[in-house]
Amino acid sequence: MGSEKNNQRWAAFARDTNETKIQLALNLDGGDFPPDTDSRLLSSISHGHASQSSKSQTISVNTGIGFLDHMLHALAKHAGWSLALACKGDLHIDDHHTAEDCCIALGYAFATALGSASGLARFGSAYAPLDEALSRAVVDLSNRPFSVVELGLKREKIGDLSCEMIPHCLQSFAQSARVTLHVDCLRGQNDHHRAESAFKALAVAIRQATTRIPGKEGEVPSTKGTLSV
């Protein structure tokens, strides 16, 4: 793995079911997307409300659910990812399949892009405020999926996203990404702020956990000597 190309932490795939059709590309370190990124996805990258391009990141999220786009945009931005995600789901039924499947797909892409946790920090924790709201996130690249999410949301919906789906999205991501995560909103009056601060805290915690540690290349961050089983 001596070349820069071989060290790329990226993944791209399409996931088509009877409920959703998803194309996704992810680069955990920002920058370009993988060469095998679905052409449908590349053609859909736009300058919409959840799109942003800079010298270090390209982000474009279009799930059909505005508030979910907003949360995944924040997650990618503050985690330092380049992320393109497009989904056409059965929103004529409700938001469940689309929100859940997008986060399952994102978790799978994350696990694929990350590969081994060797040489990484493994653990990450962060607080993120948004005005009166404050959230805490703790992440372990454990390969043992588990999640505890307590956001204390009171509204039925934020935009077109059911509030019950917001913790479920984080749980779905954790399961598919094979990580342990604890996300708590500690205070806040506004549910939009509570949810957004949670996603931002998670983003920073993930960025910390996935950081390469100089001098630890090839070392497994576990007393067991493995995180593969």
Contacts in CASP RR format, 6 or more apart in sequence:
PFRMAT RR
TARGET T0000
AUTHOR 0000-0000-0000
METHOD contacts of the structure
MODEL  1
MGSEKNNQRWAAFARDTNETKIQLALNLDGGDFPPDTDSRLLSSISHGHA
SQSSKSQTISVNTGIGFLDHMLHALAKHAGWSLALACKGDLHIDDHHTAE
DCCIALGYAFATALGSASGLARFGSAYAPLDEALSRAVVDLSNRPFSVVE
LGLKREKIGDLSCEMIPHCLQSFAQSARVTLHVDCLRGQNDHHRAESAFK
ALAVAIRQATTRIPGKEGEVPSTKGTLSV
1 7 0 8 1.000
8 27 0 8 1.000
8 29 0 8 1.000
8 34 0 8 1.000
9 27 0 8 1.000
9 28 0 8 1.000
9 29 0 8 1.000
9 113 0 8 1.000
9 114 0 8 1.000
9 115 0 8 1.000
9 210 0 8 1.000
10 25 0 8 1.000
10 26 0 8 1.000
10 27 0 8 1.000
10 28 0 8 1.000
10 33 0 8 1.000
10 34 0 8 1.000
10 113 0 8 1.000
11 24 0 8 1.000
11 25 0 8 1.000
11 26 0 8 1.000
11 34 0 8 1.000
11 108 0 8 1.000
11 109 0 8 1.000
11 110 0 8 1.000
11 112 0 8 1.000
11 113 0 8 1.000
12 24 0 8 1.000
12 25 0 8 1.000
12 26 0 8 1.000
12 33 0 8 1.000
12 34 0 8 1.000
12 36 0 8 1.000
12 37 0 8 1.000
12 38 0 8 1.000
12 41 0 8 1.000
12 109 0 8 1.000
13 23 0 8 1.000
13 24 0 8 1.000
13 38 0 8 1.000
13 105 0 8 1.000
13 108 0 8 1.000
13 109 0 8 1.000
13 112 0 8 1.000
14 21 0 8 1.000
14 22 0 8 1.000
14 23 0 8 1.000
14 24 0 8 1.000
14 38 0 8 1.000
14 40 0 8 1.000
14 41 0 8 1.000
15 21 0 8 1.000
15 22 0 8 1.000
15 24 0 8 1.000
15 101 0 8 1.000
15 105 0 8 1.000
15 108 0 8 1.000
16 22 0 8 1.000
17 101 0 8 1.000
19 89 0 8 1.000
19 90 0 8 1.000
19 97 0 8 1.000
19 98 0 8 1.000
19 101 0 8 1.000
20 87 0 8 1.000
20 88 0 8 1.000
20 89 0 8 1.000
20 90 0 8 1.000
20 97 0 8 1.000
20 98 0 8 1.000
20 101 0 8 1.000
20 102 0 8 1.000
21 87 0 8 1.000
21 88 0 8 1.000
21 89 0 8 1.000
22 85 0 8 1.000
22 86 0 8 1.000
22 87 0 8 1.000
22 101 0 8 1.000
22 102 0 8 1.000
22 105 0 8 1.000
23 38 0 8 1.000
23 40 0 8 1.000
23 41 0 8 1.000
23 44 0 8 1.000
23 84 0 8 1.000
23 85 0 8 1.000
23 86 0 8 1.000
23 87 0 8 1.000
24 41 0 8 1.000
24 83 0 8 1.000
24 84 0 8 1.000
24 85 0 8 1.000
24 86 0 8 1.000
24 105 0 8 1.000
24 106 0 8 1.000
24 109 0 8 1.000
25 33 0 8 1.000
25 34 0 8 1.000
25 37 0 8 1.000
25 38 0 8 1.000
25 41 0 8 1.000
25 82 0 8 1.000
25 83 0 8 1.000
25 84 0 8 1.000
25 85 0 8 1.000
25 109 0 8 1.000
26 81 0 8 1.000
26 82 0 8 1.000
26 83 0 8 1.000
26 106 0 8 1.000
26 109 0 8 1.000
26 110 0 8 1.000
26 113 0 8 1.000
27 33 0 8 1.000
27 34 0 8 1.000
27 81 0 8 1.000
27 82 0 8 1.000
27 83 0 8 1.000
27 113 0 8 1.000
28 79 0 8 1.000
28 80 0 8 1.000
28 81 0 8 1.000
28 110 0 8 1.000
28 113 0 8 1.000
28 114 0 8 1.000
28 210 0 8 1.000
29 80 0 8 1.000
29 81 0 8 1.000
30 56 0 8 1.000
30 57 0 8 1.000
30 58 0 8 1.000
30 80 0 8 1.000
30 81 0 8 1.000
30 82 0 8 1.000
31 56 0 8 1.000
31 57 0 8 1.000
31 58 0 8 1.000
31 82 0 8 1.000
32 58 0 8 1.000
32 82 0 8 1.000
33 42 0 8 1.000
33 58 0 8 1.000
33 82 0 8 1.000
33 84 0 8 1.000
37 84 0 8 1.000
40 86 0 8 1.000
41 84 0 8 1.000
41 85 0 8 1.000
41 86 0 8 1.000
42 84 0 8 1.000
44 60 0 8 1.000
44 62 0 8 1.000
44 84 0 8 1.000
44 86 0 8 1.000
45 51 0 8 1.000
45 58 0 8 1.000
45 60 0 8 1.000
45 84 0 8 1.000
46 60 0 8 1.000
46 62 0 8 1.000
48 60 0 8 1.000
48 62 0 8 1.000
49 66 0 8 1.000
49 69 0 8 1.000
49 70 0 8 1.000
50 59 0 8 1.000
50 60 0 8 1.000
50 61 0 8 1.000
50 62 0 8 1.000
50 66 0 8 1.000
50 69 0 8 1.000
50 70 0 8 1.000
50 72 0 8 1.000
50 73 0 8 1.000
51 59 0 8 1.000
51 60 0 8 1.000
51 61 0 8 1.000
51 73 0 8 1.000
52 58 0 8 1.000
52 59 0 8 1.000
52 60 0 8 1.000
52 73 0 8 1.000
52 77 0 8 1.000
53 59 0 8 1.000
56 80 0 8 1.000
57 76 0 8 1.000
57 77 0 8 1.000
57 80 0 8 1.000
57 81 0 8 1.000
57 82 0 8 1.000
58 82 0 8 1.000
58 83 0 8 1.000
58 84 0 8 1.000
59 73 0 8 1.000
59 76 0 8 1.000
59 77 0 8 1.000
59 81 0 8 1.000
59 82 0 8 1.000
59 83 0 8 1.000
59 84 0 8 1.000
60 83 0 8 1.000
60 84 0 8 1.000
60 85 0 8 1.000
60 86 0 8 1.000
61 68 0 8 1.000
61 69 0 8 1.000
61 72 0 8 1.000
61 73 0 8 1.000
61 76 0 8 1.000
61 83 0 8 1.000
61 84 0 8 1.000
61 85 0 8 1.000
62 69 0 8 1.000
62 85 0 8 1.000
62 86 0 8 1.000
62 87 0 8 1.000
63 69 0 8 1.000
63 72 0 8 1.000
63 85 0 8 1.000
63 86 0 8 1.000
63 87 0 8 1.000
63 98 0 8 1.000
63 99 0 8 1.000
63 102 0 8 1.000
64 87 0 8 1.000
64 88 0 8 1.000
64 89 0 8 1.000
64 91 0 8 1.000
64 98 0 8 1.000
64 160 0 8 1.000
65 91 0 8 1.000
65 95 0 8 1.000
65 98 0 8 1.000
65 99 0 8 1.000
65 160 0 8 1.000
65 161 0 8 1.000
66 159 0 8 1.000
66 160 0 8 1.000
66 161 0 8 1.000
67 158 0 8 1.000
67 159 0 8 1.000
67 160 0 8 1.000
67 161 0 8 1.000
67 192 0 8 1.000
67 195 0 8 1.000
68 95 0 8 1.000
68 98 0 8 1.000
68 99 0 8 1.000
68 102 0 8 1.000
68 161 0 8 1.000
68 169 0 8 1.000
70 196 0 8 1.000
71 161 0 8 1.000
71 166 0 8 1.000
71 169 0 8 1.000
71 195 0 8 1.000
71 196 0 8 1.000
71 199 0 8 1.000
72 83 0 8 1.000
72 85 0 8 1.000
72 102 0 8 1.000
72 106 0 8 1.000
72 199 0 8 1.000
74 196 0 8 1.000
74 199 0 8 1.000
74 200 0 8 1.000
74 203 0 8 1.000
75 81 0 8 1.000
75 199 0 8 1.000
75 200 0 8 1.000
75 202 0 8 1.000
75 203 0 8 1.000
75 206 0 8 1.000
76 82 0 8 1.000
76 83 0 8 1.000
76 203 0 8 1.000
77 203 0 8 1.000
78 128 0 8 1.000
78 200 0 8 1.000
78 203 0 8 1.000
78 204 0 8 1.000
78 207 0 8 1.000
79 203 0 8 1.000
79 204 0 8 1.000
79 206 0 8 1.000
79 207 0 8 1.000
80 203 0 8 1.000
80 207 0 8 1.000
83 106 0 8 1.000
85 102 0 8 1.000
85 105 0 8 1.000
85 106 0 8 1.000
87 98 0 8 1.000
87 101 0 8 1.000
87 102 0 8 1.000
89 97 0 8 1.000
89 98 0 8 1.000
89 101 0 8 1.000
90 97 0 8 1.000
90 98 0 8 1.000
91 98 0 8 1.000
91 160 0 8 1.000
94 162 0 8 1.000
95 160 0 8 1.000
95 161 0 8 1.000
95 162 0 8 1.000
95 165 0 8 1.000
96 162 0 8 1.000
96 165 0 8 1.000
99 161 0 8 1.000
99 162 0 8 1.000
99 165 0 8 1.000
99 168 0 8 1.000
99 169 0 8 1.000
100 165 0 8 1.000
100 168 0 8 1.000
100 169 0 8 1.000
100 172 0 8 1.000
102 169 0 8 1.000
103 169 0 8 1.000
103 170 0 8 1.000
103 172 0 8 1.000
103 173 0 8 1.000
103 176 0 8 1.000
104 172 0 8 1.000
104 173 0 8 1.000
104 175 0 8 1.000
104 176 0 8 1.000
105 176 0 8 1.000
106 173 0 8 1.000
106 176 0 8 1.000
106 177 0 8 1.000
107 172 0 8 1.000
107 173 0 8 1.000
107 176 0 8 1.000
107 177 0 8 1.000
108 176 0 8 1.000
108 177 0 8 1.000
110 173 0 8 1.000
110 176 0 8 1.000
110 177 0 8 1.000
110 179 0 8 1.000
111 176 0 8 1.000
111 177 0 8 1.000
111 178 0 8 1.000
114 141 0 8 1.000
114 177 0 8 1.000
114 210 0 8 1.000
116 218 0 8 1.000
116 220 0 8 1.000
116 227 0 8 1.000
116 228 0 8 1.000
117 141 0 8 1.000
117 143 0 8 1.000
117 220 0 8 1.000
117 221 0 8 1.000
117 227 0 8 1.000
118 217 0 8 1.000
118 218 0 8 1.000
118 219 0 8 1.000
118 220 0 8 1.000
118 221 0 8 1.000
119 212 0 8 1.000
119 213 0 8 1.000
119 215 0 8 1.000
119 216 0 8 1.000
119 217 0 8 1.000
119 218 0 8 1.000
119 219 0 8 1.000
119 220 0 8 1.000
119 221 0 8 1.000
120 141 0 8 1.000
120 209 0 8 1.000
120 210 0 8 1.000
120 211 0 8 1.000
120 212 0 8 1.000
120 213 0 8 1.000
120 216 0 8 1.000
120 221 0 8 1.000
121 208 0 8 1.000
121 209 0 8 1.000
121 210 0 8 1.000
121 211 0 8 1.000
121 213 0 8 1.000
121 221 0 8 1.000
122 140 0 8 1.000
122 141 0 8 1.000
122 142 0 8 1.000
122 209 0 8 1.000
122 221 0 8 1.000
122 222 0 8 1.000
122 227 0 8 1.000
123 138 0 8 1.000
123 139 0 8 1.000
123 140 0 8 1.000
123 141 0 8 1.000
123 208 0 8 1.000
123 209 0 8 1.000
124 138 0 8 1.000
124 139 0 8 1.000
124 140 0 8 1.000
124 205 0 8 1.000
124 206 0 8 1.000
124 208 0 8 1.000
124 209 0 8 1.000
125 136 0 8 1.000
125 137 0 8 1.000
125 138 0 8 1.000
125 139 0 8 1.000
125 205 0 8 1.000
125 208 0 8 1.000
126 136 0 8 1.000
126 137 0 8 1.000
126 201 0 8 1.000
126 202 0 8 1.000
126 203 0 8 1.000
126 204 0 8 1.000
126 205 0 8 1.000
126 208 0 8 1.000
127 134 0 8 1.000
127 135 0 8 1.000
127 136 0 8 1.000
127 201 0 8 1.000
128 134 0 8 1.000
128 135 0 8 1.000
128 137 0 8 1.000
128 197 0 8 1.000
128 198 0 8 1.000
128 200 0 8 1.000
128 201 0 8 1.000
128 203 0 8 1.000
128 204 0 8 1.000
129 135 0 8 1.000
129 197 0 8 1.000
130 193 0 8 1.000
130 196 0 8 1.000
130 197 0 8 1.000
130 200 0 8 1.000
131 190 0 8 1.000
131 193 0 8 1.000
132 187 0 8 1.000
132 188 0 8 1.000
132 189 0 8 1.000
132 190 0 8 1.000
132 193 0 8 1.000
133 185 0 8 1.000
133 187 0 8 1.000
133 188 0 8 1.000
133 189 0 8 1.000
133 190 0 8 1.000
133 193 0 8 1.000
133 194 0 8 1.000
133 196 0 8 1.000
133 197 0 8 1.000
134 185 0 8 1.000
134 186 0 8 1.000
134 187 0 8 1.000
134 188 0 8 1.000
134 197 0 8 1.000
135 151 0 8 1.000
135 183 0 8 1.000
135 184 0 8 1.000
135 185 0 8 1.000
135 186 0 8 1.000
135 194 0 8 1.000
135 197 0 8 1.000
135 198 0 8 1.000
135 200 0 8 1.000
135 201 0 8 1.000
136 182 0 8 1.000
136 183 0 8 1.000
136 184 0 8 1.000
136 186 0 8 1.000
136 201 0 8 1.000
137 181 0 8 1.000
137 182 0 8 1.000
137 183 0 8 1.000
137 184 0 8 1.000
137 198 0 8 1.000
137 201 0 8 1.000
137 202 0 8 1.000
137 204 0 8 1.000
137 205 0 8 1.000
138 181 0 8 1.000
138 182 0 8 1.000
138 183 0 8 1.000
138 205 0 8 1.000
139 179 0 8 1.000
139 180 0 8 1.000
139 181 0 8 1.000
139 202 0 8 1.000
139 205 0 8 1.000
139 206 0 8 1.000
139 208 0 8 1.000
139 209 0 8 1.000
140 179 0 8 1.000
140 180 0 8 1.000
140 181 0 8 1.000
140 209 0 8 1.000
141 179 0 8 1.000
141 209 0 8 1.000
141 210 0 8 1.000
141 227 0 8 1.000
142 178 0 8 1.000
142 179 0 8 1.000
142 180 0 8 1.000
142 227 0 8 1.000
143 178 0 8 1.000
143 179 0 8 1.000
143 227 0 8 1.000
143 228 0 8 1.000
143 229 0 8 1.000
144 178 0 8 1.000
144 180 0 8 1.000
145 174 0 8 1.000
145 175 0 8 1.000
145 176 0 8 1.000
145 177 0 8 1.000
145 178 0 8 1.000
145 179 0 8 1.000
145 180 0 8 1.000
146 174 0 8 1.000
146 180 0 8 1.000
146 181 0 8 1.000
147 170 0 8 1.000
147 171 0 8 1.000
147 174 0 8 1.000
147 175 0 8 1.000
147 180 0 8 1.000
147 181 0 8 1.000
147 182 0 8 1.000
147 183 0 8 1.000
148 181 0 8 1.000
148 182 0 8 1.000
148 183 0 8 1.000
148 184 0 8 1.000
149 167 0 8 1.000
149 170 0 8 1.000
149 171 0 8 1.000
149 181 0 8 1.000
149 182 0 8 1.000
149 183 0 8 1.000
149 184 0 8 1.000
149 198 0 8 1.000
150 167 0 8 1.000
150 183 0 8 1.000
150 184 0 8 1.000
150 185 0 8 1.000
151 166 0 8 1.000
151 167 0 8 1.000
151 183 0 8 1.000
151 184 0 8 1.000
151 185 0 8 1.000
151 194 0 8 1.000
151 195 0 8 1.000
151 198 0 8 1.000
152 185 0 8 1.000
152 194 0 8 1.000
153 163 0 8 1.000
153 166 0 8 1.000
153 167 0 8 1.000
153 191 0 8 1.000
153 194 0 8 1.000
153 195 0 8 1.000
154 163 0 8 1.000
154 191 0 8 1.000
155 163 0 8 1.000
155 191 0 8 1.000
156 162 0 8 1.000
156 163 0 8 1.000
157 163 0 8 1.000
158 166 0 8 1.000
158 191 0 8 1.000
158 192 0 8 1.000
158 195 0 8 1.000
163 191 0 8 1.000
163 195 0 8 1.000
166 195 0 8 1.000
166 198 0 8 1.000
167 183 0 8 1.000
170 181 0 8 1.000
170 183 0 8 1.000
170 198 0 8 1.000
170 202 0 8 1.000
173 181 0 8 1.000
174 180 0 8 1.000
174 181 0 8 1.000
179 209 0 8 1.000
181 202 0 8 1.000
181 205 0 8 1.000
183 198 0 8 1.000
183 201 0 8 1.000
183 202 0 8 1.000
184 198 0 8 1.000
185 194 0 8 1.000
185 195 0 8 1.000
185 197 0 8 1.000
185 198 0 8 1.000
188 194 0 8 1.000
220 226 0 8 1.000
220 227 0 8 1.000
221 227 0 8 1.000
END
